[in-house]
C-alpha cells in the first residue's frame, strides 16, 4: 500500500488494518514454504509503515 493512502485512514481504520495484516502475516508464514516469502516481506513492510504513521499521529 502507498503511504499516502495509509495516512488518509483514520486511527481506527489503521488499527483494524494492522490487526488484519498480522493475521495475514501468520497465514503467509504457514504457506511460505509453498509459495515463497515475497508476500511475507510485503506484509511486514506495510505493518511497519502503519505503525510508523500511527506513532507520528500520536506525537502530534
C-alpha positions in Angstrom: 0.0 0.0 0.0 1.1 3.6 -0.6 1.9 5.8 2.4 -0.5 8.4 1.1 -3.5 6.1 1.3 -2.4 4.9 4.7 -2.1 8.4 6.1 -5.6 9.2 4.9 -7.0 6.4 7.0 -8.5 7.2 10.4 -6.8 5.9 13.5 -9.5 3.3 14.0 -9.1 2.1 10.4 -5.3 1.9 10.8 -5.7 -0.3 13.9 -8.1 -2.6 12.1 -5.7 -2.8 9.1 -2.8 -3.7 11.4 -4.8 -6.5 13.0 -5.9 -7.7 9.6 -2.3 -7.7 8.3 -1.0 -9.5 11.4 -3.4 -12.3 10.8 -2.5 -12.4 7.1 1.2 -12.5 8.1 0.6 -15.6 10.2 -1.2 -17.3 7.3 1.6 -16.2 4.9 4.3 -17.7 7.2 2.5 -21.0 7.2 2.3 -21.0 3.4 5.8 -19.5 2.9 7.3 -22.9 2.3 4.9 -23.5 -0.6 4.7 -20.0 -2.2 7.9 -18.2 -1.1 8.4 -15.3 1.3 7.9 -12.3 -1.0 4.4 -11.8 0.3 5.6 -12.0 3.9 8.1 -9.2 3.3 5.5 -7.0 1.8 3.1 -7.6 4.7 5.9 -6.8 7.2 6.7 -3.6 5.4 3.0 -2.5 5.3 2.7 -3.2 9.1 5.8 -1.1 9.7 4.5 1.7 7.7 1.2 1.7 9.6 2.9 1.6 13.0 5.2 4.5 12.0 2.3 6.6 10.8 0.3 5.9 14.0 3.3 6.8 16.1 3.7 10.1 14.2 0.0 10.8 14.7 0.1 10.1 18.4 3.0 12.5 18.9 1.1 15.4 17.3 
